[in-house]
Amino acid sequence: MEAIEKIVEQLNQQADLEQRQLKEKETARIDQEFQAELTEIEAEHQKRLEKNLKNLENNYKQATNRQQVAQKQMILNQKQAILERVFAEAVTQMENWTLNEQQKFAHNALEKMQLQGELVFIPGEKSQAVFSEEWLNEQNRKLAYQLVMGNEPITGQAGFVLDKEGVQYNFLYQSLVREIQQRESYQTAQTLFE
């Protein structure tokens, strides 16, 4: 009987040992799997953090670029508005020239024209009183070509237009300033905004 008890005791000890070993083995496996999953989760979390950080950096750069572009556009619009005012003021100043200044400007312009024959002189509505028939006759005595007063002034304009059989030479102040604006706008901007 004692031998059976000893065998049972040995079997119980063997079973306890195997159970402890199995428990330790399972615990180690579970710990290993847990650590592997934890490492994977941490790596995934780190990737997400890096991706989010990169997205934030990109968004920041884009927002900064948009802000810089918007600021440059605003400055450009302001400069353009200033240029428009400068050129509009030039037209206003020309329109406000004295009678003698307008007549002298017109005479100098007409004198430089190398034309022949008869041309129609069409004044702008705002300059109609400046360019009289008497002034036109005086110009005809000095020029190599003849001017005839047009029937209808050009509405809302100052200066004049010469017309030779449909070919027009435009000396309206607004047109002259616009031509200078188109031709020299960049140079004018450089001068004004340096």
C-alpha positions in Angstrom: 0.0 0.0 0.0 2.8 2.2 0.8 4.2 1.6 -2.6 0.9 2.6 -4.2 0.8 5.8 -2.2 4.4 6.5 -3.2 3.4 6.0 -6.9 0.3 8.2 -6.5 2.5 10.8 -4.7 5.1 10.6 -7.5 2.3 10.9 -10.1 0.9 13.9 -8.3 4.3 15.5 -8.1 4.9 14.7 -11.7 1.4 16.1 -12.6 2.1 19.3 -10.4 5.5 19.7 -12.1 4.0 19.3 -15.6 1.2 21.6 -14.7 3.7 24.3 -13.4 5.8 23.8 -16.5 2.8 24.0 -18.8 1.6 27.1 -16.9 5.0 28.7 -17.1 5.3 27.8 -20.8 1.8 29.2 -21.5 2.5 32.3 -19.4 5.7 32.8 -21.3 3.9 32.3 -24.7 1.1 34.7 -23.7 3.7 37.3 -22.4 5.7 36.9 -25.7 2.5 37.3 -27.8 1.5 40.3 -25.6 4.9 41.9 -26.0 4.8 41.2 -29.8 1.3 42.8 -30.1 2.3 45.7 -27.8 5.4 46.3 -30.0 3.3 46.1 -33.1 0.7 48.5 -31.6 3.4 50.9 -30.5 5.0 50.7 -34.0 1.7 51.4 -35.6 1.0 54.2 -33.2 4.4 55.7 -34.0 3.7 55.4 -37.7 0.4 57.2 -37.3 2.0 59.9 -35.2 4.7 60.4 -37.8 2.1 60.5 -40.6 0.0 62.9 -38.6 3.0 65.1 -37.9 4.0 65.0 -41.6 0.4 65.9 -42.6 0.5 68.8 -40.0 3.8 70.0 -41.5 2.4 69.8 -45.0 -0.7 71.6 -44.0 1.4 74.3 -42.3 3.6 74.7 -45.3 0.5 74.9 -47.6 -1.2 77.4 -45.3 2.0 79.5 -45.1 2.3 79.4 -48.9 -1.3 80.3 -49.4 -0.9 83.2 -46.9 2.3 84.4 -48.7 0.5 84.2 -52.1 -2.5 86.0 -50.7 -0.3 88.7 -49.2 1.7 89.1 -52.4 -1.6 89.3 -54.4 -2.9 91.9 -51.9 0.3 94.0 -52.3 0.1 93.6 -56.1 -3.5 94.7 -56.1 -2.6 97.7 -53.9 0.2 98.6 -56.2 -2.0 98.2 -59.3 -4.6 100.5 -57.6 -1.9 103.1 -57.0 -0.8 102.8 -60.6 -4.3 103.2 -61.8 -4.7 106.3 -59.6 -1.4 107.7 -60.9 -2.4 107.3 -64.5 -6.0 108.6 -63.8 -4.4 111.6 -62.1 -2.2 112.2 -65.2 -5.3 112.3 -67.4 -7.0 114.7 -65.0 -4.0 116.9 -65.0 -3.9 117.0 -68.8 -7.6 117.8 -68.9 -7.0 120.7 -66.5 -4.2 122.2 -68.6 -4.7 125.8 -69.4 -5.9 126.8 -72.9 -2.4 127.7 -73.9 -0.9 124.4 -72.6 -3.5 122.3 -74.5 -3.0 124.4 -77.7 0.8 124.1 -77.4 0.6 120.3 -76.8 -1.7 120.0 -79.8 0.5 122.2 -82.0 3.7 120.2 -81.1 1.9 116.9 -81.8 0.6 118.2 -85.1 4.0 119.6 -86.1 5.6 116.2 -85.6 3.1 114.4 -87.9 4.4 113.9 -91.4 1.1 113.9 -93.3 -0.2 115.4 -96.5 -3.5 116.5 -97.8 -6.6 117.2 -95.8 -7.4 115.7 -92.4 -10.4 116.0 -90.2 -9.6 117.4 -86.7 -12.1 116.0 -84.2 -11.8 117.5 -80.7 -12.9 115.8 -77.5 -16.0 117.2 -75.9 -13.9 118.5 -72.9 -11.5 120.3 -75.3 -14.0 121.7 -77.7 -13.6 125.3 -76.4 -9.8 125.0 -76.6 -9.6 124.1 -80.3 -11.5 126.9 -82.1 -11.8 127.4 -85.9 -9.4 130.4 -85.4 -6.8 128.2 -83.8 -7.3 125.6 -86.5 -6.8 128.2 -89.2 -3.6 129.3 -87.5 -2.3 125.7 -87.5 -3.2 125.4 -91.2 -0.8 128.3 -91.9 2.0 126.5 -90.1 1.5 122.9 -91.2 2.3 121.0 -94.4 -1.2 119.6 -94.4 -4.7 121.1 -93.9 -7.1 120.5 -91.0 -10.8 120.7 -91.2 -13.0 120.8 -88.1 -15.0 117.7 -87.5 -18.8 117.9 -87.1 -19.2 116.1 -83.8 -16.9 116.1 -80.8 -15.9 112.9 -79.1 -18.1 112.5 -76.1 -16.6 112.6 -72.6 -13.0 113.0 -73.8 -10.3 115.7 -73.8 -7.7 116.0 -76.6 -8.3 115.3 -80.3 -8.3 112.8 -83.1 -7.1 113.3 -86.6 -8.9 111.4 -89.3 -7.7 110.9 -92.9 -10.2 108.8 -94.9 -10.9 106.5 -91.9 -7.3 106.2 -90.7 -7.3 107.8 -87.2 -4.4 109.3 -85.2 -5.6 109.4 -81.6 -4.4 112.2 -79.4 -7.2 111.9 -76.8 -5.5 112.3 -73.4 -7.0 109.2 -71.9 -5.8 107.1 -74.9 -2.3 108.6 -74.8 -2.0 107.9 -71.0 -3.4 104.4 -71.5 -0.8 103.7 -74.2 2.0 104.9 -71.9 0.5 102.8 -69.1 0.5 99.7 -71.2 3.9 100.3 -72.6 5.7 101.5 -69.5 3.6 100.2 -66.6 6.4 97.8 -65.5 9.0 100.5 -65.5 6.7 103.0 -63.7 6.0 100.4 -61.1 9.7 99.8 -60.6 10.3 103.5 -60.2 7.3 104.0 -57.8 7.8 101.0 -55.6 11.6 100.7 -55.1 
